[in-house]
Amino acid sequence: MNFIGSHILSVTQFDRAAIDRVFEVADRMSPYANRQKVTRVLEGCILGNMFFEPSTRTRVSFGCAFNLLGGEVRETTEIKTSALAKGESFYDTARVLSGYSDVIVMRHRIEGSVDEFASASRVPVLNGGDGSNEHPSQALLDLYTIKKELAGHGKSIDGLRIALIGDLRNGRAVHSLCRLLGLYQDVHFTLISPPELSLGPEYIAGLQAAGHEVVRSEKMHAGISHADILYVTRTQEERFPSQAEADRYKGLFRLNQSIYTEYCEPNTVIMHPLPRDSRDNANELDNDLNENPNLAIFRQTDNGVLIRMALFALILDVADQVDDTARDVNWYTAKRF
């Protein structure tokens, strides 16, 4: 894969060599993300952060990643604050805003919208999530987290046992992660969801065609008993035709410390793409798990900065120049990693 000047629109662009390259660069970003060093390698470079669907982690971490490389961030949030609300086309918006930016990250609620925007952009575009379709950078940071968590237990992604739990039909992070995991060897997937929210048949067929074992279940306790990774997702209520319909599925699968202790192996890692829904009628990951050392959800968010720094560095062709302008920080900084 040639990263330089490329759009990042789908995980289907990646093979294992490309993933390894992203992870290698991400590893080298740790001193900067951890505020041990400062680099100005992207000084004068501008990121257009265009988020037309609600976002906290993705929007802020992309901006943080760009700032940590020395670049500047310009943000557009919500369609009603943009000219799209006045009827402007994606084509016109892309042509204009790509003249103001060196790279753009875009999120939109409509599947395929980021691809359409990128086709008219004059600069690289990264997909920050398009409807229930894909979320490439989330899948990369999830895979990076899985790799690091497993390495701590002497394991690798090849041979992984993963349980995917919750709204698998609408979860774009799940869709992208499954496609990346399909590149590895001998992965065992347990898909835990109500039938109406099961993973799309095209994803299952792809995994099976690649030689992976896929087991479907509606019962969580049995499905989590032999997993290395639990990947829990919330009900994607924004994808449902009504709130009442979404509420039917909230709270069906709840994990707490008691259930974890009884059914999971001692080193089973808990992941979640966030936000976790902590409301009483949902609460898919109970707060009593917060002190569990195998709860990796905040290590995931930290890793997101590293992965997004790596993507920017590779796309803008500065991955091997980051250390050239490095210096130590001159302020107090708390330990983050």
N, C-alpha and C positions, 0 to 999 in steps of 0.2 A: 504494500500500500504506500502510495506517495502522499504524505500528509501535507506537503507544502502547498498552501493556497487552496486546499480542498474544503468542500462542504462536509460536515458530519451530520448526516440525515438519518442513517439507519445502521444498526449493528451488523447488517448483512455486508457492510463494507469491510468488516474486519475478519482476518484470519488469525491463527494463533501467533504468528510472527508479529503482526501489527499490535495485537494485545500485549505481547511481551515488550514491545518497544514502548508503548504507553506506560506500562508498569515500571519499566527501567527508568524512564524520565521522571515519573511520579516519585519514585524512591529518592531521587536527587533533589526534589523540591522540599523535602522535610525541613531543612534548616530555615528556609524562608517562611514556610507555613507556620513553623513553631516559633517564629519571631526571634531566632538566634542570629539571623543575618538578613540584610536588606539587599535587593538587587534593583537596578534601574534599567534592565535590559529592554523593557517596552516603553521607556520614557518617550512621551509625545504620541504614543499610539492610543487610539480611541476605540472602545467597545460600545456598540449600540445594543443595550439590553432591552429587548422588546417583549414584554410579558402581557399578553392579552387574556390571560387566565390567571386566577389567584395563585400565588407562589410565595413561599418564604425561603426555604432552604435553597432551592435551585437558583432563584434570582439572586439572592444575597451571596451565595457561595461562588457563582460565576463572577459577580462583581468583585468579591474579595480576592479571588484567584487572579483576576486581571490587575487589581491594585497592587497585590504582592509582587507582581512582575514589573511594577513601575508604570503601568498604563493608567488611563483615565476612563471613567465609565459615564455614559449618558443613558438615562433610563426613560422608557415609555411604559406605563402600566395602565391597563384597562382600555378597551376599545373606545369607550366614551371620551377618553382624553386625547384621542388621536383623530387624524383626518379620515380614518376608516369609518368613523361614525357619520361622516358627511357624504359617504358613498364612494370614497376613493378606493381604487382597486389595489389588490396586492402588488400588481405590476408597478403601478405608479409609486406606491409607498416604498417598494424595494429599490426602485431606481433612485428615488430621492435620498432615502436614509443611508443607502450604501455609498452615497457621495459624501456623507458626513462621518463615516466610520471606516475603520480598517478591518473590523470583524464584527459580526452580528450574532447574538443569541436570540432565538425567537421561541415563544410558547404560544399556542393557540388551541382553542377547544375543538376545532374541526380537523378530522383526520386528513392528512395530505396537504394541509395548509402551509406548512413550513417548506415542503418540497416546491410548492407553487411559488412561494416567496423567493426561495433560493434561485429558481430558474431565471429570475429577473435581476437578482442582486449582482452588483459589480465587485463584491468582496465575499470572503468565505462566510457561510452561515452554519451555525450549530443548532441542532434541534433540541430545544429545551422541553419538549413534550408536545405532541399533537394529538389531542383527543385521547381515545383509548388505544391508539396505534402503537407508538414507540416512545422510548425515553433513553436514547443511547448512552448519555453520560451517566445516568443513574445505574444502568446495567453495568457499565465499566467500573464504577466505584463499588457496586455490590460485589462484582467478581473479584476485584482487588481486595476487598474486605474478606471475602471467603478465603482467598489465597493466604492472606496474612493470618487469619484466625486458625486455619487448618495447619499452617506451618508451625504454629505454637504447640500443636499436638502431634507433630511428626507426620502429618498427612499432606496429601496434595489434592488438587481438584480432580484429577483422574481417579476414579473409584469413589467419588463423592456420593453420599446418601443425603438427599435434600427433601424436606417436606415443605410444600408450598400451600399456604393456608389462607382461605378467605375468598375474596372476590377476584377470581382468576380470569373471568370473562372480560372485565373492564379494566383490569390493572395493567397499564402500559409498561410499568417497571417489570412486572412478571413476564410479559411478552418478550421484551428485549433480553432479559436475563436468560430465559429459556433458549433463545437463539444462540447466545454466546456459550452457554453451557453445552449446547449441542456440538460444539467444536472439540470437546474433550472426550475422554475415553471412559466407558463403563460407568456412567452416572446413573444412579437409581433415583427416579422421581416418584414421590408420593404426592398426589394432587388431592387436597382436602377442601371440598367446597360443596354447597348444595348443587344439585344438578343444573339449576337455572343459571348458576354463576360459574360453571365449569370452564376450564381452559378450552379455547377454540380448537376444533378438530384439526385445523391446519398446523397448529403448533405441536399437538400430540403426534400427528403423522410424521412431522419432521424429525422429532426426537426418536421415534421408533425406527424410522428409516436410517438414522445414524447409529442404530444399534443399542440405544439406551432402553432400560426397563422403565415402564410407566405404569403405575398403579393408581387407580382412582378410588376415593373413599369419601363417605359422608360423615365418618366418625373420626374425630380428632385424636382421641386418646390412643387408639391402636396405631394410628398413622405416624405418631411422633415418637414411638418407643425405640426405634432403631435408626434415628436420623443424626447425622453430623451437624446439619444446619436446619433450623426452623426459620422459614421466611414467611412472616405473618403480614397480611395486608388488611387494610380497612375496607369497609363497603364504600365503593366509589359513588356516593349518593348523587354527585353532580351528573352522572351518566344515566340516571334513571328518569323515566318519564314523569314521575311524581315523587314527592317526599314519602308519601304513604307506602309506595312500592319499595323504596329503599329501606324503610324502617322494618319491613318484613324480615330482612336478612341481618340486621344489626344484632350483635351479641350472640350469634349462633356458635361462634368459636372463641372462647375466652381462655387465655393462658394466664395462670398465676403461679406463685411459687409452690403452692401445694401440689398442683397438677404437674408442674415441672419435676418436682422431687419424686413423685410417685411413678411417672411414666417415662421420663427422659433419662438418657445416659448421663453420667456426671459431667462430661465435657461438651454436651450439646450446646451449640452456639445459637443465640436468638437474634434474628435480624428483622428489620422492618424498614420500608423505604420512607416512612413518616410522611405526613403527620399521623401519629397514632390517635385514635379517637378515644379520649378518656372520659367521655360522657357516660352516665350510668347505664344507658340503654345499649352501649356498644362495648367500650373498655376491653378491646381485644388483647392488650398487654397491660396487666394490672401494675399499679405503682409499686406493689410489694416485690416486684422483680428488679427494682432500680438498683439494689445493692448486690444483685447476682453478678458475679464477675464474668459470666458468660453472656450477659446482655450486651450486645455489640452495637446497639442502635446509634449511640453517640460516637463510637469509633467510625461507624459508617459516615456520619456527617463530616467528621474530621477528614476522612479519606476523600470525600468529595472535593475538597479544596485542592488536594494533591493531584487528583485525576484531571480536574479542570485546568489547573496550572499547566499540566503536561500537555493537554490538548492544545491550549493556546500556544505554548512554546513550539510544539511540532508544526502546527498549521502556519505560524508566522515565522518559522525557520530560525528560531533563536535557542533551540534546546541545548546547543553546545556553546552558547555564549552567556548563559545565565550567570556563571561564576565570574565573568570578566569584570563586572561592575559591583561585585559583592563587597560588603563591609559589615562589621558587627553593628548591632543595634545600640543606640545610646540612651534607651529608656528602660525603666523596669518592665519586665514582661513575665507574666505568670506561665507556669508550665502547662502546656495544652495537650501534648501527646504522651 
